[in-house]
Amino acid sequence: MAMGEYGVILTFSTGHSVRAEKVLGAAGIRTKMIPVPRHISSDCGTAIRINDEDRETAMETLDKNGVPFDRYVPL
């Protein structure tokens, strides 16, 4: 994936990231759990990287499945 073609979904905990990755994968959305990029937050933690084109579907899927998340940040 080239820059600008993906972004990250920030979650409130590693547990939420694990759950988000499982729910999104089951919905057919390609994901990768990564450390939160330093330019977004200096806090330790994980984020879910997805294709930018999947952003709306991913957030709707998380909402429908009750998976809390903070926000989506394009990269």
N, C-alpha and C positions, 0 to 999 in steps of 0.2 A: 504494500500500500504506500502510495506517495503522500507527501505532506499535503494537507488540505482535503484528503479523501476520507479521513476518519476523525473521530473525536472520542471523548471518554465520558462515561456516565460515572459521576462521583456518588458514592454511597456513604452512609454514616458509620459503617463498620465493615471489617473484613467478612464477618458472617453474612451481612447483607450483600456483599460482592459475590460471595460464593453462591448464595441463593439466586441472585440476579443472573449470574452466568448460567446456572442450571435451567432457569425458566426461559431465558432467551434462547439457549441452545435447543430446548424442546420445541420452541416456536420456529426453529429453522434460521435463526439469526446468528451469523458468525460472530464470535466473541473471543477476546483474549484478556485475561486478568493481568494487569500490569501495576507496578508501583505508580502512585499519583505523581505525575510530572512535576518537578520542582518549581517550574514557572507558574504553576496553578496554586500549589500549596506547599508549605514547608513541613506540614504535618506528615507523619508516617501514615501509610495506609495504602489501600489498593483501589483501583478503578477498573472499569470494564471498557475496553476499547472495542468500538464497533465501526462499521462503515458508516460514513456520514449519511448516505442515502437510506439507511435503516433507522435513523434517529426517531422519527415520529412513531413508527411501528414498535420500536423497542420501548419507548416511554409508555405508550398505550398498553403494551403487554405487561410491563412491570406494574402499572396502575391496576389493571384487571386482576393481577395475581397477588395484589397486596404487598408487593416488594417495595419498601421505602428507598428513595434515592434523593440526593440533594439537587443535582442539576446535570445538564449535558454541556460539555465544553468542546467546541470544534478545535481541531489542531491543524 
